[in-house]
Amino acid sequence: MKAKILADRNKAIGPISERIYGSFIEHLGRAVYGGIYEPGHETADDMGFRQDVMKMIRELKVPIVRYPGGNFVSGYNWEDGTGPKEKRPKRMELAWMSVETNEVGIDEFQEWAKRAGTDVMMAVNLGTRGPEEARNLVEYCNSTTDTYYANLRRKNGFEEPFNIKVWCLGNEMDGPWQIGHKTAYEYARTACETAKVMKWVDPSIELVACGSSNVTMPTWGEWERTVLRECYNHVDYLSLHNYYGNRDNDTPAYLGQSLDMDRFITVTAGICDEIREELKSDKTLNLSFDEWNVWFHSNEQDKEIPKWQIAPPLLEDAYNLEDALVVGCLLITLLRHCDRVKMACLAQLVNVIAPIMTENGGKAWAQTIFYPFLDASVNGRGTALHTEVSCESYAAGDKDAIPYVESILVDNEDGTLTLFAVNRSLEDSCELELQLEGYEGFRPVQHRVLTGKDLKAVNTASDPEAVKPCELPVKEGAITLPAASWNMIRFSR
């Protein structure tokens, strides 16, 4: 099989925001307790944070992490996670039917974020709470005033503000599963008034309004229009959420699901522009795809886990090679829309549908999806170029034309080029013909590939490198993508 890739230095999509490589930590399962935090672990630091996990997170160069939810946040009292730990209450956590100890709250998480080299994207509870509690939280986190909540932060041992700049106005409020679920108009009015007072407390913050929680919601489209008519001038981003899975065990169709993400982004951005014109606004609203990943492996096993445990092993998908190829395609799709998608969060970061897994008291290891995310985050910083791919396509599932090759070219900040490409063909390798206009003298210097004979192969604590990337020999003018592979090809003068 052959494919032709054309990119032109003068035809840029736009700069890539580093926040597109964000992630997510929710008080769900073992994401916090046993994930980032385990005081008894041999690698734990003075605050109980696992350093083996932190090392891997630093390797991923995650620039921002959404916290504390997720469905969790819609029933959360942020005050429970502040002050002396011995005085913090244990709560029935209704979103995931668990017990929340509140050992970790914003006091601890903001410090973890600093140590991990990342920023916090803080979510506020608009399920059971509203503008009052949200503005108090902004004061607690960011204010330098001689006022109650800023002084409470100081009393709790933090003289300097946390300076959290990105805030989510609730989570998935369109979903009937959500605590405090609202109609579009109910949410729109609450979000608008909450946004106003939060920005009155700290005008420098950026706010994310809830868009649809997945592309199949019956209210998708009308939800966005209703919310934006009320909130457009008070918020900076609209969120999108969606998860992908191979529930029918149809790998060719599964590998084409990034086309659904592409449509979701395109249509939602169009709705934002529609409302901009309707309101005669000069502002372009950008998108925050702040929950995305593969999620389906753990659905059945989660049904067997008893309720009301502390940190039960929920949503612990074991990812295989084909999942990594899908994640690669999704990353390429996000980069292709970097002119509008300015933030994105791989959900989640540790243990819960995550690239990093741990054993309580034991090892940490990288899942298969760790590697395409690592390659993109480390080597996909700069400007995304319009990348035209000419190749054969195939029909699968509900799609008539899924291209065998998915690709994007990034003009990096360090003067190099990086080509990310997935070969969806399960049988044939693909010989690439590259036409890179404006990049005379550039030649390939590295070809890193993730592939294997077994698409269902996974990494485990006992075999943590069953699926890992390898380096292929680089030959100028002869780049071949192996069958069923994620590829990172770097070019330099």
PyMOL commands that set and color helices and strands:
alter all, ss='L'
color gray80, all
select helices_A, chain A and resi 18-21+51-60+71-75+78-81+85-87+106-116+131-142+148-155+184-201+222-234+251-254+258-279+299-302+321-336+370-379
alter helices_A, ss='H'
color red, helices_A
select strands_A, chain A and resi 2-15+22-24+64-67+91-93+98-100+119-124+166-169+206-209+237-244+286-294+341-347+356-358+364-366+382-390+393-396+399-403+405-412+417-423+430-437+443-450+470-471+479-481+485-492
alter strands_A, ss='S'
color yellow, strands_A
deselect
rebuild
show_as cartoon
